[in-house]
């Protein structure tokens, strides 16, 4: 059979060379890299139908001897690492580009774009190392997670009890349940809100990333409503407004 040259498309990054050989159903692949020259031979369906195809490329600068390649039904993908991470002006040592070689515009980027991509990867790598380092250096991480889980679980169960209690009483007693809401749920509400003080302590200890001041304002405001307005003013405790405040309050806490 006549030996032909397939179409080859290339692109680069600072550290890699990507080659895409337009040869479908390739078999009997023979890909080698010697003296900085890539030798490719295979049988497959190319521009001239089913034939033997081959080509060679002598690279502009030194590359590593390892070759990563993958053959699909449509093409053969080859990746080669550069010996030194830098941008090449062209792919081959010879200045005149081979006729079968063309840019792979699906992968092609300019040098400035490649620099940006390289910086993003480096920042991602540094951030990953930083996170892993913090995880390894925190011997109490499991204890902290367990504490936060238990705290949230207790709060969820407490406010769920308030919500269910008020809902059941509303169905049974109707509007009459409005007037004794405080006396039936105040103890559990007191318990949950006293525990909520820990939400101010948690960011101070670094257990959560929430800001201290916004949490302090939120917890203080709710405690003023519960302990000062409702708790100390007996005339407020039998008002229907207590029902609506507690019902909305517990609903928000359950989903939060």
Secondary structure, DSSP 8 states (H G I E B T S, - for coil): --EE---EEEEE-SSEEEEEE--EEEEEEEEEEETTEEEEEEEEEETTEEEEEEEEEEBSS-EEEEEEEEE-SS-EEEEEEESS----S-SBSSSS--TTEEE-TTT---HHHHHHHHHHHHHHHHHHHHHHHHHHH-TTHHHHHHHHHHHHHHHHHHHHHHHHHHHHHHHHHGGGGGGGHHHHHHHHHHHHHHHTTHHHHHHHTTSS-S-HHHHHHHHHHHHIIIIIIITS-HHHHTSHHHHHHHHHHHHHHHH-
